[in-house]
Amino acid sequence: MQSRHEISARAPARALAQVLTLVVFILFGCGALFFAYQIFDTVREAVVVLGVPNLGDLPSFVMPQTAPRPNAPNVAAGERVNVLFLGIDRRPSEKCPCRSDTMMLATLDAKALTAGVVTIPRDLYIDIPEVGEGRINTANLYGDLYKYPGGGPALAKKTVEYQLGRRVHYYVLVDFTGFRKAIDAIGGIDIDVRRAIDDPTYPDENFGYKPIHIPAGRVHMNGDMALQYARTRHGGTDFDRSQRQIQVLKAVREKALRPEILTKVPQLVQSLWGTVQTDMTPQDVIALGQVAAKVKTENIKTASIDNTMTVEYRTSTGADVLWPDRAKIGRMMDQIIPQDNGGLADQAKRIQQEGARILVLNGTKNAQLAKNTADYLQSQGYQIAGYGNADRFDYRQTVLIDYSGSKNATVTALAKLFRIDPDNIRPTKNVKSDSDIRLILGADWTIPTEKP
C-alpha cells in the first residue's frame, strides 16, 4: 500500500535557491525539472518573500511513496546517493505496464561534491531478477505486470543494481507528456545539432508515424522537438541516441541555471503538476538540495554504455540485442559512479547469496595454476566446485562459461577480476552441469598479489 508524505510550508527563503539547484541536478542526472511541482508547499513561503508572483490556489502537494526504502543514505553525513531515471514510453491514450524508453543512473557524492550520469541502452540484454533474460527496458513492464513489490520502478532499480553493481537508492519516473511540459515550462532549449535528422517513420501518439526534420546547426527546440531529438533512432544507433539525450540534459541544465527561471516557479508548478512519480520523501528532497547547491558544473561527469562496452548478439528468438562487456562497463562505472565500501559489501553479499559453484580448469602450461586460482577464489568468498585441467593447454585468454543464466553478480565480478573479453563470456543453456560457472584459465591470467 502506498504511503503519503505532505510537504510542510515552513521553509526559510534560502530553501528556494537550494531546491531549484536540486531541480537542476535531478534534471541533469535524471531528466526531471518537473520535480519543482513536488516541492510546491516547501517553496511557497520563500516565493512570497522574494516577491515572485502569487502561486495561486493549488492544493497542498502530497507525494506517493511506492516502496519501502531500507538503509536510505545519510546525505548530511556525506554518503553517496544514486537515483535511477525512467522515461516511460507511454502515449496519452495508454495505461501501464510500460517499457522504459530511457534509463539513466545519476549519482551525487555529498562528501566530494561531485555528480555523474550514466545512460543505459534499452536493448542491453541482461538477467532480470525473478523474470529471466530480457532487454533491460522491460524490467519496469514486468515489475508492474507481475505485481512485484514496489511495482515496475522497484524491479528496474533491482535490475540496475545487479547489472551495474551499484546500490540504487531512489527513482524518478516521467512520461512523454511530463518531458514536453518540462521543456516548454522553461521556454525551450538550444541545441547544437551535429547533422540534420530526417526521420519519415517517427512514431506518433496514435500508433502511426509522422515525418520529422531537424536541421543541422544551432536549433531552438520546444518540448515536442526536444522529445523527437532525444527519441529518434533513424539514421543512427541507440548509442547516438544516448549522446543526444545527454545533450538535451545539458541544455536544460544550462537554461534552468539562468536567474530568470526563479520568476517562473509558479508556472512550473502549475504546468508540471502530476507528471512525476518518485519514492523520494520531502525530507530527501531538501537534504539533497542542500548538497546539490554546492556542486559545480565542472564536477559533473557523464558517460554512456556504448558500442565499446557491448557486443551485438542475436537471441534464439531472432531478436537483435546488446550483450554487455561486464569488465569494460565496470571500469567505466568506477570512473563515473565509484563504488563505496557499502557497494562492495552489497556485491559480496549478492555473491554469497547466489552461491554459484565454480569449476576452475587450467588451460595453460602452468601445472599449478588451477589449484592456486581455486584457493585464491575460495579465500575471496567464492564457492569452488572443483579444479582440474582443460581440454588443452594453449588458451591465450581466459574463458567463462555460464551454465546458470542467473548468477549475475558472480559472473560480473569474475569478468572484472579476470578481465575477460566479452566474446569469451559464453552463456550456455539447457546443458546439465555439476557447476554453475566454468572458468578456463588462459595465459592472460595471473593471481593478484593483493586482494581486489
LOKE-120366 format. One line per 3 residues: number of its first residue (from 1); for each residue y, z, x of C-alpha. Coordinates in nm, 3 decimals. Layout:
REM residues N
NUM	Y/Z/X  ...
This chain:
REM residues 452
1	0.000/0.000/0.000  0.343/-0.087/0.129  0.581/0.196/0.214
4	0.957/0.162/0.183  1.240/0.279/0.406  1.601/0.299/0.294
7	1.883/0.244/0.541  2.149/0.510/0.548  2.514/0.410/0.523
10	2.622/0.683/0.765  2.685/0.495/1.090  2.973/0.501/1.339
13	3.190/0.195/1.384  3.024/0.110/1.716  2.695/0.055/1.528
16	2.823/-0.283/1.411  2.852/-0.420/1.764  2.516/-0.273/1.859
19	2.340/-0.414/1.556  2.493/-0.757/1.596  2.374/-0.760/1.956
22	2.026/-0.673/1.832  2.054/-0.956/1.580  2.130/-1.193/1.866
25	1.836/-1.061/2.068  1.594/-1.097/1.779  1.729/-1.441/1.702
28	1.687/-1.549/2.063  1.350/-1.387/2.105  1.215/-1.408/1.752
31	1.433/-1.661/1.569  1.575/-1.420/1.312  1.953/-1.392/1.281
34	1.877/-1.324/0.916  1.786/-0.970/1.027  2.153/-0.898/0.956
37	2.085/-0.851/0.589  1.829/-0.583/0.669  2.090/-0.353/0.823
40	2.338/-0.407/0.541  2.383/-0.040/0.447  2.397/0.066/0.811
43	2.696/-0.154/0.890  2.881/-0.122/0.556  3.100/0.167/0.673
46	3.159/0.006/1.014  3.264/-0.318/0.849  3.520/-0.139/0.635
49	3.655/0.050/0.938  3.700/-0.276/1.128  3.883/-0.435/0.838
52	3.623/-0.702/0.767  3.640/-0.835/0.407  3.452/-0.639/0.142
55	3.077/-0.686/0.143  3.070/-0.686/-0.236  2.832/-0.511/-0.468
58	2.500/-0.593/-0.309  2.227/-0.335/-0.380  2.112/-0.086/-0.118
61	1.861/-0.255/0.109  1.500/-0.137/0.111  1.271/-0.251/0.394
64	0.899/-0.302/0.330  0.655/-0.194/0.598  0.325/-0.377/0.568
67	0.103/-0.185/0.809  0.088/0.149/0.990  0.234/0.147/1.341
70	0.044/0.389/1.562  0.184/0.464/1.907  0.518/0.294/1.845
73	0.716/0.255/2.169  0.978/0.514/2.257  1.280/0.295/2.326
76	1.503/0.592/2.408  1.259/0.682/2.687  1.278/0.330/2.831
79	0.948/0.192/2.702  0.897/-0.183/2.661  0.897/-0.336/2.310
82	0.717/-0.661/2.221  0.790/-0.849/1.897  0.595/-1.142/1.751
85	0.798/-1.404/1.564  0.615/-1.606/1.300  0.781/-1.914/1.149
88	0.583/-1.992/0.835  0.500/-2.343/0.716  0.585/-2.277/0.351
91	0.770/-2.501/0.110  0.975/-2.362/-0.185  0.700/-2.451/-0.433
94	0.424/-2.288/-0.226  0.282/-1.941/-0.210  0.095/-1.798/0.087
97	-0.164/-1.765/0.251  0.015/-1.986/0.505  -0.030/-2.104/0.860
100	0.236/-2.019/1.114  0.428/-2.328/1.222  0.593/-2.141/1.510
103	0.479/-1.842/1.716  0.682/-1.668/1.985  0.633/-1.339/2.163
106	0.957/-1.167/2.265  0.998/-0.861/2.484  1.272/-0.609/2.556
109	1.242/-0.385/2.862  1.452/-0.083/2.773  1.439/0.055/3.129
112	1.518/-0.258/3.331  1.746/-0.403/3.058  1.571/-0.739/3.062
115	1.423/-0.960/2.789  1.185/-1.253/2.769  1.036/-1.505/2.527
118	0.705/-1.694/2.541  0.638/-1.977/2.294  0.276/-2.024/2.184
121	0.147/-2.371/2.083  -0.006/-2.373/1.736  -0.307/-2.580/1.849
124	-0.420/-2.318/2.103  -0.793/-2.278/2.032  -0.900/-1.917/2.062
127	-1.117/-1.648/1.907  -0.954/-1.484/1.605  -1.081/-1.125/1.573
130	-1.328/-1.082/1.285  -1.293/-1.451/1.194  -1.419/-1.664/1.484
133	-1.289/-1.961/1.679  -0.991/-2.149/1.545  -0.634/-2.259/1.607
136	-0.407/-1.964/1.671  -0.175/-2.074/1.389  -0.448/-1.994/1.133
139	-0.455/-1.621/1.214  -0.178/-1.545/0.965  -0.352/-1.752/0.698
142	-0.689/-1.581/0.742  -0.531/-1.238/0.752  -0.382/-1.293/0.407
145	-0.681/-1.484/0.272  -0.937/-1.222/0.374  -0.709/-0.928/0.291
148	-0.707/-0.799/0.648  -0.537/-0.453/0.668  -0.168/-0.533/0.705
151	-0.220/-0.894/0.596  -0.163/-1.213/0.791  0.100/-1.076/1.031
154	-0.128/-0.788/1.132  -0.414/-1.025/1.219  -0.169/-1.257/1.400
157	-0.049/-0.958/1.605  -0.404/-0.856/1.693  -0.496/-1.213/1.787
160	-0.197/-1.249/2.020  -0.275/-0.910/2.174  -0.629/-1.019/2.254
163	-0.528/-1.359/2.387  -0.222/-1.267/2.594  -0.325/-0.917/2.697
166	-0.005/-0.754/2.573  0.050/-0.495/2.301  0.244/-0.641/2.007
169	0.445/-0.360/1.850  0.628/-0.540/1.569  0.651/-0.873/1.391
172	0.927/-1.071/1.220  0.825/-1.341/0.971  1.054/-1.609/0.826
175	1.001/-1.934/0.637  1.186/-2.268/0.647  1.442/-2.154/0.389
178	1.536/-1.849/0.593  1.570/-2.057/0.909  1.805/-2.308/0.747
181	2.012/-2.034/0.588  2.049/-1.857/0.922  2.183/-2.167/1.096
184	2.419/-2.254/0.811  2.543/-1.894/0.790  2.690/-1.915/1.141
187	2.839/-2.260/1.085  2.569/-2.466/1.257  2.484/-2.504/1.625
190	2.545/-2.754/1.904  2.251/-2.905/2.092  2.230/-3.145/2.387
193	1.963/-3.387/2.266  1.797/-3.539/2.572  1.672/-3.851/2.396
196	1.709/-3.991/2.046  1.448/-3.887/1.791  1.327/-4.127/1.522
199	1.052/-3.988/1.301  0.959/-4.204/0.999  0.693/-3.957/0.886
202	0.873/-3.625/0.898  0.720/-3.406/0.621  0.948/-3.334/0.327
205	0.921/-3.040/0.089  0.730/-3.233/-0.177  0.427/-3.307/0.044
208	0.557/-3.652/0.125  0.756/-3.799/0.412  1.117/-3.878/0.489
211	1.256/-4.063/0.791  1.487/-3.869/1.022  1.712/-3.983/1.305
214	1.875/-3.752/1.559  2.088/-3.935/1.819  2.094/-3.851/2.187
217	2.386/-3.655/2.326  2.579/-3.352/2.206  2.494/-3.308/1.838
220	2.630/-3.054/1.590  2.342/-2.950/1.364  2.336/-2.777/1.030
223	2.033/-2.575/0.923  1.841/-2.874/0.790  1.885/-3.085/1.104
226	1.812/-2.789/1.334  1.485/-2.735/1.150  1.398/-3.102/1.184
229	1.478/-3.093/1.555  1.263/-2.784/1.606  0.966/-2.907/1.396
232	0.923/-3.281/1.457  0.635/-3.387/1.681  0.692/-3.762/1.658
235	0.704/-3.937/1.994  0.618/-3.622/2.186  0.376/-3.333/2.216
238	0.361/-2.977/2.093  0.492/-2.877/2.436  0.805/-3.091/2.387
241	0.843/-2.920/2.053  0.830/-2.577/2.218  1.108/-2.675/2.456
244	1.324/-2.790/2.165  1.265/-2.461/1.987  1.388/-2.272/2.292
247	1.694/-2.500/2.297  1.765/-2.408/1.935  1.730/-2.037/2.002
250	1.965/-2.054/2.300  2.220/-2.250/2.097  2.205/-1.994/1.817
253	2.247/-1.711/2.063  2.550/-1.880/2.217  2.704/-1.928/1.874
256	2.619/-1.581/1.748  2.785/-1.417/2.050  3.124/-1.553/1.952
259	3.369/-1.286/1.826  3.440/-1.471/1.502  3.084/-1.406/1.388
262	3.191/-1.044/1.330  3.407/-1.159/1.041  3.110/-1.339/0.883
265	2.889/-1.035/0.840  2.943/-1.026/0.459  2.847/-1.393/0.422
268	2.546/-1.347/0.649  2.424/-1.055/0.445  2.468/-1.234/0.114
271	2.321/-1.569/0.220  2.022/-1.427/0.406  1.919/-1.160/0.158
274	1.545/-1.152/0.103  1.433/-1.412/0.360  1.265/-1.199/0.629
277	0.956/-0.980/0.640  0.900/-0.724/0.917  0.723/-0.399/0.997
280	1.026/-0.250/1.174  1.190/0.056/1.026  1.568/0.106/1.012
283	1.530/0.357/1.294  1.355/0.090/1.504  1.644/-0.147/1.443
286	1.911/0.097/1.553  1.714/0.211/1.859  1.660/-0.149/1.971
289	2.024/-0.234/1.904  2.149/0.034/2.138  1.942/-0.114/2.423
292	1.985/-0.483/2.339  2.362/-0.439/2.358  2.324/-0.388/2.733
295	2.104/-0.693/2.813  2.291/-0.969/2.997  2.224/-1.338/2.941
298	2.104/-1.392/3.296  1.840/-1.125/3.244  1.660/-1.314/2.967
301	1.366/-1.533/3.073  1.185/-1.798/2.871  0.856/-1.984/2.914
304	0.605/-2.185/2.711  0.228/-2.206/2.719  0.232/-2.576/2.806
307	0.006/-2.854/2.936  -0.013/-2.693/3.281  -0.190/-2.393/3.123
310	-0.415/-2.568/2.871  -0.683/-2.835/2.859  -0.722/-3.086/2.577
313	-1.051/-3.022/2.402  -1.236/-3.174/2.105  -1.437/-2.936/1.891
316	-1.778/-3.010/1.740  -1.599/-3.098/1.414  -1.381/-3.356/1.591
319	-1.059/-3.151/1.594  -0.826/-3.202/1.891  -0.719/-2.861/2.020
322	-0.593/-2.691/2.336  -0.832/-2.480/2.542  -0.644/-2.201/2.726
325	-0.649/-2.166/3.103  -0.650/-1.788/3.090  -0.581/-1.736/3.460
328	-0.266/-1.953/3.456  -0.145/-1.807/3.128  -0.198/-1.461/3.274
331	0.016/-1.541/3.578  0.294/-1.676/3.356  0.279/-1.367/3.135
334	0.312/-1.145/3.440  0.642/-1.320/3.516  0.792/-1.317/3.165
337	0.633/-1.013/2.998  0.498/-0.785/3.272  0.211/-0.560/3.177
340	0.292/-0.192/3.190  0.037/0.082/3.250  -0.019/0.114/2.877
343	-0.109/-0.254/2.859  -0.357/-0.218/3.142  -0.512/0.078/2.966
346	-0.538/-0.121/2.642  -0.712/-0.407/2.824  -0.959/-0.171/2.989
349	-1.029/-0.012/2.653  -1.097/-0.350/2.491  -1.331/-0.449/2.774
352	-1.517/-0.123/2.731  -1.537/-0.170/2.353  -1.671/-0.524/2.392
355	-1.946/-0.403/2.623  -2.013/-0.757/2.749  -2.333/-0.787/2.954
358	-2.257/-0.985/3.270  -2.517/-1.166/3.480  -2.393/-1.234/3.835
361	-2.553/-1.526/4.022  -2.494/-1.629/4.382  -2.403/-1.995/4.428
364	-2.317/-1.968/4.799  -2.494/-1.920/5.130  -2.382/-1.557/5.146
367	-2.710/-1.383/5.056  -2.543/-1.050/4.963  -2.256/-1.189/4.755
370	-2.418/-1.145/4.413  -2.524/-0.786/4.474  -2.193/-0.685/4.629
373	-1.997/-0.853/4.348  -2.213/-0.685/4.085  -2.147/-0.348/4.249
376	-1.775/-0.422/4.264  -1.756/-0.524/3.896  -1.954/-0.218/3.793
379	-1.704/0.001/3.981  -1.427/-0.164/3.775  -1.591/-0.069/3.446
382	-1.783/-0.388/3.366  -2.139/-0.375/3.231  -2.378/-0.561/3.463
385	-2.695/-0.708/3.309  -2.831/-0.808/3.649  -2.776/-1.024/3.957
388	-2.963/-1.291/4.149  -2.945/-1.647/4.281  -2.809/-1.954/4.106
391	-2.990/-2.288/4.084  -2.829/-2.395/4.413  -2.607/-2.259/4.691
394	-2.331/-2.521/4.721  -2.094/-2.418/4.442  -1.741/-2.468/4.569
397	-1.580/-2.296/4.269  -1.685/-2.004/4.052  -1.815/-2.090/3.705
400	-1.808/-1.867/3.396  -2.046/-1.942/3.109  -1.960/-1.762/2.785
403	-2.261/-1.719/2.556  -2.092/-1.464/2.330  -1.796/-1.652/2.184
406	-1.637/-1.316/2.102  -1.593/-1.116/2.424  -1.238/-1.237/2.461
409	-1.082/-0.955/2.662  -1.367/-0.964/2.914  -1.355/-1.342/2.957
412	-0.977/-1.330/3.002  -0.994/-1.052/3.260  -1.274/-1.217/3.458
415	-1.100/-1.556/3.454  -0.790/-1.395/3.602  -0.980/-1.183/3.855
418	-1.193/-1.472/3.984  -0.911/-1.733/3.945  -1.150/-1.959/3.756
421	-1.039/-2.315/3.684  -1.029/-2.383/3.306  -1.280/-2.666/3.348
424	-1.520/-2.404/3.484  -1.497/-2.175/3.181  -1.771/-2.308/2.957
427	-1.831/-2.179/2.605  -2.195/-2.219/2.508  -2.305/-2.166/2.151
430	-2.643/-2.146/1.981  -2.817/-2.063/2.309  -3.019/-1.744/2.335
433	-2.943/-1.542/2.645  -3.009/-1.194/2.775  -2.646/-1.179/2.889
436	-2.313/-1.239/2.717  -2.144/-1.387/3.023  -2.294/-1.559/3.326
439	-2.091/-1.571/3.647  -2.199/-1.827/3.907  -2.014/-1.734/4.226
442	-1.861/-2.014/4.430  -1.722/-2.039/4.782  -1.371/-1.970/4.645
445	-1.461/-1.607/4.566  -1.421/-1.313/4.797  -1.440/-0.950/4.692
448	-1.091/-0.789/4.689  -1.031/-0.515/4.939  -0.817/-0.330/4.684
451	-0.856/-0.273/4.313  -0.682/-0.538/4.093
